[in-house]
Amino acid sequence: MAVGPVRSIALTFALVVAGAGCSDGDPKPTVAEVPATTNPALAADLEPTPAPLSAEQIVVGLEAAVGAADFCGLLRAIDAAEPDPDDRDGATDVYRALAAATRSARPFVPKELRTPWEDIVVGTDEAATAIEEHDGDVSDPELDAALTSTAMVEALESVERYQITSCPPPVAGG
């Protein structure tokens, strides 16, 4: 395949969390065994998926969280940092901002995350370099490699565990 998968920090977080509960020894349920959690009759009442954030909004969110020294806020901003693959300049701006934010967060990273956080700093720096060298191409294999290295995935798993146990969910409408 000529074009690799689009990767972002948020997507990598999601992939890490999705695989966190499965082990090779556990049987995987079939589609028929997985219960439906949404009543189709009520589906119209669900809130629509919000539009993705623009690159500018992502950058502002990252900068605001760092400016407030809000680690949980930074994690939420990172979760939302999925640039539009068609906006190459915006994607480059987002990865530059991610690299800057992870470096700038060092003073307020919780003590138990300082070691894995350094792997995230390295990974986001490598990702920013890769996307700059490939003119904002989010499908570039070097970008994918930076975000899916063993060190990066393990660090993201540690941060995700912290986020689940220590960060309150965002307030609706806020």
C-alpha positions as CSV (number, residue, x, y, z in Angstrom):
1,M,0.0,0.0,0.0
2,A,1.5,3.3,-1.0
3,V,-0.2,5.5,1.6
4,G,0.2,4.6,5.3
5,P,-2.4,5.1,8.0
6,V,-3.1,8.5,9.3
7,R,-1.8,8.7,12.9
8,S,-2.0,11.2,15.6
9,I,-1.3,11.3,19.2
10,A,-5.0,11.0,19.9
11,L,-5.4,8.0,17.6
12,T,-2.4,6.4,19.2
13,F,-3.9,6.9,22.6
14,A,-7.1,5.3,21.4
15,L,-5.3,2.4,20.0
16,V,-3.4,1.8,23.2
17,V,-6.6,2.0,25.3
18,A,-8.5,-0.3,22.9
19,G,-5.9,-3.0,23.3
20,A,-5.3,-2.5,27.0
21,G,-7.9,-5.0,28.2
22,C,-7.2,-7.9,25.8
23,S,-4.6,-10.5,26.3
24,D,-3.5,-13.2,23.9
25,G,-5.1,-15.9,26.2
26,D,-8.5,-14.4,26.3
27,P,-11.0,-15.5,23.7
28,K,-12.3,-12.6,21.6
29,P,-16.1,-12.3,21.5
30,T,-17.8,-12.5,18.1
31,V,-20.1,-9.7,17.0
32,A,-23.1,-11.8,18.0
33,E,-21.8,-12.1,21.5
34,V,-21.2,-8.4,22.1
35,P,-24.3,-6.8,23.5
36,A,-25.7,-3.7,21.9
37,T,-25.7,-0.7,24.2
38,T,-27.7,1.6,22.0
39,N,-31.4,1.3,21.5
40,P,-31.9,2.0,17.8
41,A,-35.3,3.6,18.6
42,L,-33.5,6.2,20.8
43,A,-30.5,6.7,18.5
44,A,-32.0,10.0,17.1
45,D,-31.7,11.4,20.7
46,L,-28.0,11.0,20.7
47,E,-25.9,14.1,20.4
48,P,-24.2,14.5,17.0
49,T,-20.5,14.0,16.9
50,P,-18.9,17.4,17.1
51,A,-16.9,18.7,14.2
52,P,-13.2,18.1,14.4
53,L,-11.1,21.0,15.7
54,S,-9.2,23.1,13.3
55,A,-5.4,23.1,13.6
56,E,-5.6,26.6,15.1
57,Q,-8.1,25.5,17.8
58,I,-5.9,22.5,18.6
59,V,-2.8,24.7,19.0
60,V,-4.7,27.2,21.1
61,G,-5.9,24.3,23.4
62,L,-2.4,22.9,23.8
63,E,-1.0,26.4,24.6
64,A,-3.8,27.2,27.0
65,A,-3.2,24.0,29.0
66,V,0.5,24.5,29.2
67,G,0.0,28.2,30.1
68,A,-2.3,27.1,33.0
69,A,0.1,24.3,34.0
70,D,-2.9,22.0,33.8
71,F,-1.7,18.5,33.2
72,C,-5.1,16.9,32.9
73,G,-6.1,19.8,30.6
74,L,-3.0,19.1,28.5
75,L,-4.0,15.4,28.2
76,R,-7.5,16.4,27.0
77,A,-5.9,18.8,24.5
78,I,-3.6,16.0,23.2
79,D,-6.6,13.7,22.9
80,A,-8.2,16.3,20.6
81,A,-5.0,16.9,18.6
82,E,-6.0,15.1,15.4
83,P,-5.2,17.3,12.5
84,D,-7.0,17.3,9.2
85,P,-4.9,15.2,6.8
86,D,-5.9,17.5,4.0
87,D,-4.5,20.6,5.8
88,R,-0.8,19.9,5.5
89,D,0.3,23.3,6.9
90,G,-2.2,22.8,9.8
91,A,-0.9,19.3,10.5
92,T,2.7,20.6,10.7
93,D,1.6,23.4,13.1
94,V,-0.2,20.8,15.3
95,Y,2.8,18.5,15.6
96,R,5.1,21.5,16.3
97,A,2.7,22.6,19.0
98,L,2.5,19.0,20.4
99,A,6.3,18.8,20.6
100,A,6.5,22.3,22.2
101,A,3.7,21.4,24.7
102,T,5.2,18.2,25.8
103,R,8.6,19.8,26.4
104,S,7.0,22.8,28.2
105,A,5.0,20.5,30.4
106,R,8.0,19.0,32.1
107,P,7.8,21.2,35.2
108,F,4.2,20.2,36.0
109,V,4.2,16.5,34.9
110,P,3.2,14.4,37.9
111,K,6.3,12.7,39.6
112,E,5.2,9.2,38.7
113,L,5.1,10.1,35.0
114,R,8.4,11.9,34.6
115,T,10.2,8.9,33.1
116,P,7.5,7.9,30.6
117,W,6.9,11.6,29.8
118,E,10.4,11.9,28.5
119,D,9.6,9.1,25.9
120,I,6.6,11.1,24.9
121,V,8.7,14.3,24.5
122,V,11.2,12.3,22.3
123,G,8.3,10.8,20.3
124,T,6.5,14.1,19.6
125,D,9.8,15.7,18.7
126,E,10.5,12.9,16.2
127,A,6.9,13.2,14.9
128,A,7.2,17.0,14.4
129,T,10.5,16.5,12.6
130,A,9.0,13.8,10.3
131,I,6.0,15.8,9.4
132,E,8.1,18.9,8.7
133,E,10.5,16.9,6.5
134,H,7.5,15.4,4.5
135,D,5.6,18.6,4.0
136,G,2.8,17.9,6.4
137,D,2.0,14.4,5.1
138,V,0.2,12.7,8.0
139,S,0.4,9.3,6.3
140,D,4.2,9.3,6.1
141,P,5.8,6.1,7.6
142,E,8.4,8.1,9.6
143,L,5.6,9.9,11.4
144,D,3.8,6.6,12.0
145,A,7.1,5.1,13.3
146,A,7.6,8.0,15.8
147,L,4.1,7.6,17.2
148,T,4.1,3.8,17.4
149,S,7.6,3.0,18.7
150,T,7.6,0.6,21.6
151,A,8.9,3.4,23.9
152,M,6.1,5.8,22.8
153,V,3.3,3.2,23.1
154,E,4.5,2.1,26.6
155,A,4.7,5.7,27.7
156,L,1.3,6.5,26.4
157,E,-0.1,3.5,28.2
158,S,1.3,4.9,31.5
159,V,-0.1,8.3,30.8
160,E,-3.5,6.8,29.8
161,R,-3.7,4.9,33.1
162,Y,-2.9,8.1,35.0
163,Q,-5.6,10.0,33.0
164,I,-8.2,7.4,33.7
165,T,-7.6,7.3,37.4
166,S,-6.6,10.9,38.1
167,C,-8.2,13.3,35.7
168,P,-11.8,14.2,36.0
169,P,-13.8,14.0,32.8
170,P,-14.4,17.4,31.0
171,V,-17.5,19.3,32.0
172,A,-20.2,19.2,29.3
173,G,-20.5,22.5,27.5
174,G,-17.3,23.8,29.2
